[in-house]
Amino acid sequence: MNRREFENEKQYLQKVYQELDRQLEESKESTKSYKERLKQIRSSLWDDHGISSASDNKMMDIAQEIAELHQRGSHFGLQYENYKKLKAIEDKPFFARMDFHEEDQPMIEQLYLGIRSLIDEKSNEPLIYDWRAPISSMFYDYGLGSATYEGPGGLFRGEISLKRQFRIEDRELVYMFDNELKIDDEVLQEALAKHADEKMRTIVNTIQKEQNRAIRNDEDGLLLVEGPAGSGKTSVALHRIAYLLYRFRNSISSQNIVVFSPSRIFSDYISHVLPELGEENVFQTTFQDYAERFLGWDWDVESQMEAMESILQENDFERQKHLRNIAFKSSATFEEILQRLVSKITKEASYFLNIVYADKLVISAEEQEFLYNENYSYLPVNKRLEKIYQRIIFLLKPIKKQHFDELMKELEKQFGDENNSWWTLARLAVGQMREELNPILIRLRKHLRINSFELYKKLLTDNGEWSQVSEGISLPENADQSLANLDRGLIAFEDTIPLLYLIGELEGYPSRRKIRHVVVDEVQDYSPLQIKILTNIFPRANFTFVGDIFQSLNPYVWQSGKDSLEQLFRELNFSTVKLTKSYRSSKEIFNFLDSILEGKSQAETVLRSGNLPQIILTEKSNQLRAIKEHVDQCRSKGYKTIAIICPTTMECSRLHEELINTYPDLGLSVLTKENEPFRQGLVLLPVFLAKGLEFDAVILPDVSEEVYSHENHRHLFYVACSRALHELRMVSTEELSPFISGANNSSYDVVELSCSKC
């Protein structure tokens, strides 16, 4: 790159900063002015409010001040939002330049791309284009040469003659270079070689073509983004949110979007991405949180993590039984049984009797049936019955009044000569009416109400009920255990989804109609029935699902025999974008991960070299020493984030106690709860909470056959190993796991740590 070009770019950067600083100062002063005026109005209103006998003129002044308060408050909000957006691009106003010559246009246009657009307010010319603008899409989709983009006026064609990328630090242009943004380009390689941050960061300057296709998809209502560990699925989902907020800024805001994360730790980890892109953060939750709110706080709802903990600690017989039950209750077969149960209950609830009170027909069975099947047919069963009950109560009112009058006449004949007051007789009449009416109301309440929990318990314990809807399928093995759990207020993980579905279908889903877009991360841990529940809860929303079938910790997915989420969720009619490249781990770690999956992932890796994964063979008595030694080695390389990953929280707690007792200055944090914030440094955590996170170095404290042996451990082991960017160290105190011993021995190094070395 010649010096003259570099100086020209520096001058352009100075021009950008001049305009940016001017707008920042103007926005800052305007925000300050609105804020001061708001304070003055509030102070004035406070002083005036004490005048209880204000004149008409005074009241008019107060009304005008209140109107101004609303107006100024609105302007303040707009100015403050504008100020935040300008501040978001202050450190790095742009990251790339693209020269584009549109067909039939005389001039080549120089387009500078950044997180946000910046307009020169004097000339009204764009200094920076937002990376989400239609024209900016060419930067990610094309190399030099012919290119097109879809804009508001249709399809535009032309030629890209230059693609240039920049590094800006402390308001200075550090370097620049021209390229075609190939997979091995300098910017991407530099980004991948960096150490892991405490929070996930934006990838606007390294978005690849396949990722861009998913980010800018605004046509498909149900989009599945499927890719291997480290393919940037979550980053794509978050940048997709930012794109949709830009693309549909007049119809949706951050308040119309919700993200389902695997844990609150992960929610905290990704919380910086949207603010870095200049957007407000969206509401983030977990399916577990939603399930607990849906089912009611009186119930103790077992999470998937708690279920996995239980499975990993069971003996082989109980484990296999537990896995079969979870798989069955997540299956399409059980879903069909539940659907037949709903149909059966819906039909049975339509049988009514004539309601008679005081020898008068309140409502006929035929009229109730008409209301149920016609007027209220759009409602779930329980709400139909509630409507009919309210209708009966309404129709009872005139009959009750007439019957009261009749009783009063009779009572006056019987007791009128005994100096009883009207109130005394009225109390007698009301008491008699209650005795007559209460049995009727109790029967009505019993008949016109659905209890989904009791119906589910009956399904699993009543052979007659089960046989009517199961079509010859045997009762689940753990039916008695489910009943015992429900009787003591516990909903097991395998019963949570069926109960949510049954309650939703019979009693109604808690519809959230203002939500317009839902992102479901780690969707490989969801069953198809879970997704159906979500689409019913958010009936007006489009969905983005991201995941990788090989990272699933759901036994249903393990036992499905499917090699892709597209196959697993075929009946849900997703559109699918497949990400095929992994950007996280070095090629050495990637090759080891591929051997764990026996080559089934069919993914590619970015050719970034590093060290081979290490297997440290040692005695049980040296395990802590081995861990400490490799923590020190990783720290000496300057790694900021080091994770020690165990299969369970119980193992984490045990190992944490042993490590801090032996090495009190180790500086070790432990994460064993889903609602804790993510922490940088050396952290000890279970596999389930490590999902979605990445670390400079990962240490597995025991990869012996005793720990990772069964086929259902394969995904667990893969998830743990795939968290590593640069270093993967594994300690083994017994016979190696078959997932390692069965791999190509050239994919890892073996180091022996004997007592003499300790």
Order of alpha helices (4+ residues) and beta strands (2+ residues): alpha-alpha-beta-beta-beta-beta-alpha-beta-beta-beta-alpha-alpha-beta-alpha-beta-alpha-alpha-beta-alpha-beta-alpha-alpha-alpha-beta-beta-alpha-alpha-alpha-alpha-alpha-alpha-beta-alpha-beta-alpha-beta-alpha-alpha-beta-beta-alpha-beta-beta-alpha-beta-alpha-beta-beta-alpha-beta-alpha-beta-alpha-beta
